[in-house]
Amino acid sequence: MSEDAILPIPNLSLPQHVFILLSPSLKHLHDNAQNSLLDGIKTDKMAPYYRLITSLNALISDPALLDEMEKANEEELKKLDERLAEAEKTEGESEISDALKARANHLTRIGDRERAIAAQNLALEKTPGLGSRIDISLTLIRIGLFFGDNVLITENLEKAEKFIEEGGDWDRRNRLKVYRGLHAVSIRQFKTGSELLLDALSTFTATELISYTDFVALTIIVNSLTLKRPDLKKKLITAPDVISVLPELPVLGDLVNNLYDCHYAKFFVALATLEQTYLLPSRLLSSHTRYYIREMRILAYSQLLESYRSVTLESLSGAFGVSVDFIDRQVEVHFRRIR
């Protein structure tokens, strides 16, 4: 691995497919998730990960496929061990470091959790270059995200931040913002996460972590909740990076534009669509769905109430396109929260 290369390992799209397959309510997405998951596993010959997810009944085990992948894994690991042994005998620190990183990346690619973590930590210990040490820390964060290991994520976010402060370059500084932002959102620190993601919007390069379209979508989702109305227009709606992607994300365009333009009935429709198409099917956001929907409703109610000194329940229900009883319950909750 070169000094500047950050490999997209482990494949972070796969846990999302597993999440869908283990969610009975998402049955309409199962066929595509199953095919994509199996293709990804076969591509990277992920025998250890295949064992794990078949034990969870996300896929039906195919013994012949498992045997084929395990043999391929063993052969590759043997070559890498031989390369490492040769480097330790006859070559210098740099070559040993490269061999350790190659071995660690192989174990990471195939989803061998414990051995990958141990190998990456050994490579981190033996690697002198600051850039490479940052990259290894980022890889360990991705392993944590892949397996849902918050302790591993937190430990290596701290390491990466320490290395960055010692002299990390511009690209790695910006990548780390995305890693920190994604983790913050995952633990419902939406304010922190939204600021980090928005700050990285124009400099995004962390495609090993999340696709650009998904990154922009997440940035819109969390910042719609946390930005003040003037900033919603200035920092999000008119941002060139958002404008360029919105045609691919029409429901998010409807959400932010109708919230800003005070078209609340249309906003409620967009919010309900977002819940079903983005939030509930998302491994990252699903557990925060009820909180997010509630807070977005309260945001809209507050925005409307700020515009008028006196607003009747009837006018509110008409503005939002819902019943008077529904508005009565929601407004009661809202005022109970702000008293």
C-alpha positions in Angstrom: 0.0 0.0 0.0 1.4 3.4 -1.0 1.7 6.2 1.5 -1.4 7.9 0.1 -3.6 4.9 -0.6 -6.6 4.3 1.6 -8.2 1.0 0.6 -12.0 0.6 0.8 -11.8 -2.3 3.2 -13.7 -3.8 4.8 -16.6 -3.3 2.4 -19.0 -1.1 4.5 -22.0 -1.7 2.2 -22.2 -5.3 3.4 -23.4 -4.7 7.0 -26.2 -2.5 5.5 -27.4 -5.5 3.4 -27.2 -7.7 6.5 -29.3 -5.2 8.4 -32.0 -5.3 5.8 -32.0 -9.1 5.6 -32.4 -9.4 9.4 -35.3 -6.9 9.4 -38.7 -8.6 8.6 -40.3 -5.2 8.0 -37.9 -4.6 5.0 -38.9 -7.8 3.2 -39.5 -5.9 0.0 -35.8 -5.1 -0.1 -34.5 -8.6 0.7 -33.9 -9.9 -2.8 -31.6 -7.0 -3.8 -29.9 -7.1 -0.4 -29.2 -10.8 -0.6 -27.8 -10.6 -4.1 -25.6 -7.6 -3.3 -24.4 -9.2 -0.1 -23.4 -12.4 -1.7 -21.7 -10.7 -4.6 -19.6 -8.6 -2.2 -18.6 -11.6 -0.1 -17.6 -13.6 -3.2 -15.6 -10.6 -4.6 -13.4 -10.3 -1.5 -13.5 -14.0 -0.7 -14.8 -13.2 2.8 -15.0 -16.7 4.4 -14.9 -15.6 8.0 -17.6 -13.0 7.5 -19.7 -15.5 5.5 -19.5 -17.9 8.5 -20.7 -15.1 10.8 -23.7 -14.0 8.8 -24.8 -17.5 7.9 -24.8 -18.2 11.6 -27.2 -15.2 12.0 -29.4 -16.6 9.2 -28.8 -13.6 7.0 -27.8 -16.0 4.2 -28.2 -19.8 3.8 -24.8 -21.4 4.1 -23.3 -23.0 1.0 -20.6 -25.4 2.2 -18.9 -25.6 -1.2 -18.6 -21.8 -1.5 -17.3 -21.6 2.1 -14.7 -24.3 1.4 -13.6 -22.5 -1.8 -13.2 -19.2 -0.1 -11.4 -20.6 3.0 -8.8 -22.3 0.7 -8.3 -19.1 -1.2 -7.8 -17.2 2.1 -5.3 -19.7 3.4 -3.3 -19.6 0.2 -3.1 -15.8 0.2 -2.2 -15.7 3.9 0.6 -18.2 3.4 2.1 -16.0 0.6 1.8 -13.0 2.8 3.4 -14.8 5.8 6.3 -15.9 3.5 6.7 -12.3 2.3 6.8 -11.1 5.9 9.4 -13.7 7.0 11.6 -12.8 4.0 11.4 -9.1 4.8 12.3 -9.7 8.5 15.3 -11.8 7.4 16.8 -9.7 4.6 15.1 -6.3 4.3 14.7 -3.1 6.3 12.1 -1.4 8.4 10.1 0.0 5.4 9.8 -3.4 3.7 8.7 -5.1 7.0 6.1 -2.4 7.5 4.8 -2.9 4.0 4.6 -6.7 4.6 2.7 -6.2 7.9 0.3 -3.8 6.3 -0.4 -6.2 3.4 -1.1 -9.0 5.8 -3.3 -6.9 8.0 -5.3 -5.6 4.9 -5.9 -9.1 3.7 -7.4 -10.1 7.0 -9.4 -6.9 7.0 -10.7 -7.5 3.5 -12.0 -11.0 4.3 -13.7 -9.9 7.5 -11.6 -11.9 10.0 -12.4 -9.6 12.9 -10.1 -10.5 15.7 -7.1 -11.4 13.5 -7.6 -8.2 11.4 -7.6 -6.0 14.5 -4.5 -7.7 15.9 -2.7 -7.4 12.6 -3.6 -3.8 12.1 -2.4 -2.9 15.6 0.9 -4.7 15.0 1.3 -2.8 11.7 0.5 0.4 13.5 3.2 -0.3 16.1 5.8 -1.2 13.4 5.1 1.5 10.9 7.2 4.7 11.1 5.4 7.0 8.6 2.9 9.4 10.2 0.6 9.3 7.1 0.5 5.5 7.1 -0.2 5.4 10.8 -3.2 7.7 10.3 -4.4 5.4 7.5 -4.1 2.3 9.8 -6.1 4.1 12.5 -8.8 5.0 9.9 -8.8 1.3 8.8 -9.4 0.3 12.5 -12.3 2.8 12.7 -13.8 1.2 9.6 -13.4 -2.3 11.1 -15.3 -0.9 14.2 -18.0 0.5 12.0 -18.3 -2.7 10.0 -18.8 -4.8 13.1 -20.6 -2.2 15.3 -17.7 -2.0 17.8 -18.0 1.4 19.4 -15.0 0.8 21.7 -12.8 0.1 18.8 -14.2 3.2 16.9 -13.6 5.5 19.9 -10.1 4.3 20.7 -9.0 4.8 17.1 -10.7 8.1 16.6 -8.6 9.3 19.5 -5.4 7.9 17.9 -6.2 9.3 14.5 -6.9 12.8 16.0 -3.6 12.6 17.9 -1.6 11.7 14.8 -3.4 14.4 12.8 -2.3 17.0 15.4 1.3 15.8 15.1 1.3 16.7 11.4 -1.5 15.1 9.3 -1.9 16.5 5.8 -5.0 18.4 4.5 -6.6 15.3 2.9 -6.4 13.2 6.0 -7.7 16.0 8.2 -10.7 16.3 6.0 -11.3 12.5 5.9 -11.2 12.4 9.7 -14.0 15.0 9.9 -16.2 12.6 7.9 -15.3 9.6 10.2 -16.0 11.7 13.3 -19.2 13.1 11.8 -20.5 9.6 10.8 -19.8 8.2 14.3 -21.4 11.2 16.0 -24.6 10.7 14.0 -24.6 7.0 14.8 -24.7 7.8 18.6 -27.3 10.5 18.1 -24.9 13.5 18.6 -26.7 15.1 15.7 -25.4 18.7 16.4 -21.8 17.6 16.4 -22.2 15.3 13.5 -24.1 17.8 11.4 -21.4 20.4 11.8 -18.6 18.0 10.9 -20.4 16.7 7.8 -21.3 20.1 6.6 -17.7 21.3 7.1 -16.5 18.4 5.0 -19.1 18.8 2.2 -16.9 20.7 -0.3 -13.8 18.7 0.4 -15.2 15.2 0.6 -12.9 12.3 -0.5 -13.7 9.6 2.0 -15.3 7.2 -0.5 -13.8 4.2 1.4 -16.3 5.1 4.2 -19.4 6.2 2.4 -20.4 7.0 -1.2 -20.6 10.7 -2.1 -24.4 10.5 -2.8 -25.0 8.8 0.6 -22.7 11.4 2.3 -24.6 14.3 0.8 -28.0 12.6 1.8 -26.8 12.2 5.4 -25.5 15.7 5.5 -28.9 17.0 4.4 -30.9 14.8 6.8 -29.0 15.8 9.9 -28.5 19.5 9.0 -32.2 19.9 8.2 -32.8 19.3 11.9 -29.9 21.3 13.4 -29.5 24.4 11.2 -31.4 27.6 11.8 -33.7 28.7 9.0 -31.4 31.4 7.5 -28.5 28.9 7.5 -30.7 26.2 6.0 -30.8 28.3 2.8 -27.3 29.7 3.0 -25.4 26.5 3.9 -27.5 23.7 2.5 -30.2 24.6 -0.1 -27.9 26.8 -2.2 -24.7 24.8 -1.6 -23.4 23.7 -5.0 -22.5 20.3 -3.7 -26.1 19.8 -2.5 -27.6 21.2 -5.7 -25.6 18.8 -7.9 -26.9 15.8 -6.0 -30.5 16.8 -5.2 -31.9 15.4 -8.6 -30.9 12.0 -7.3 -32.5 12.7 -3.9 -35.9 14.2 -4.7 -37.5 13.5 -1.3 -34.6 15.4 0.4 -35.1 18.3 -1.9 -38.8 18.3 -1.0 -38.0 18.1 2.7 -35.6 21.0 3.0 -37.3 23.3 0.4 -40.8 22.9 1.9 -39.5 23.4 5.4 -37.7 26.6 4.3 -40.6 27.8 2.2 -43.1 27.0 5.0 -45.1 24.6 2.9 -45.9 22.5 5.9 -48.4 20.0 4.4 -45.9 19.2 1.7 -43.1 19.0 4.3 -45.1 16.4 6.3 -45.5 14.3 3.2 -41.8 14.5 2.5 -41.0 13.6 6.1 -43.2 10.6 6.0 -41.6 9.5 2.7 -38.1 10.0 4.2 -39.1 7.8 7.2 -40.0 4.9 5.0 -37.4 5.2 2.2 -34.3 6.4 4.1 -34.5 6.3 7.9 -36.1 2.9 8.7 -34.1 1.0 6.1 -30.8 2.5 7.3 -28.5 0.6 9.6 -27.1 4.0 10.7 -30.3 5.9 11.2 -33.0 3.3 11.9 -32.7 3.4 15.7 -33.0 7.2 15.6 -36.1 7.3 13.4 -38.7 8.1 16.1 -36.5 10.7 17.6 -35.7 12.4 14.3 -39.4 12.4 13.1 -40.6 13.9 16.4 -37.9 16.6 16.5 -38.5 17.5 12.8 -42.2 17.9 13.5 -41.5 20.1 16.6 -39.1 22.2 14.4 -41.8 22.8 11.9 -44.4 23.6 14.6 -42.0 26.0 16.2 -41.2 27.7 12.9 -44.8 28.3 12.2 -45.6 29.5 15.8 -42.8 32.0 15.6 -44.5 33.6 12.6 -47.8 34.4 14.5 -48.7 35.7 17.8 -52.0 33.8 17.7 -52.6 30.6 15.8 -55.7 28.4 16.1 -55.6 24.6 16.1 -57.7 24.8 13.0 -55.3 26.9 11.1 -52.4 24.7 12.2 -54.2 21.5 11.1 -54.9 23.2 7.7 -51.3 24.2 7.3 -49.9 20.8 8.0 -52.7 18.8 6.3 -53.5 16.8 9.4 -56.5 16.6 11.8 -57.1 19.0 14.7 -56.8 16.1 17.2 -53.4 15.2 15.9 -52.2 18.8 16.1 -53.7 19.2 19.6 -51.7 16.2 20.8 -48.5 17.3 19.1 -48.6 20.9 20.3 -49.3 19.7 23.9 -46.1 17.6 23.7 -44.2 20.5 22.2 -45.1 23.0 24.9 -44.5 20.4 27.7 -41.0 20.0 26.3 -40.2 23.8 26.2 -41.7 24.8 29.6 
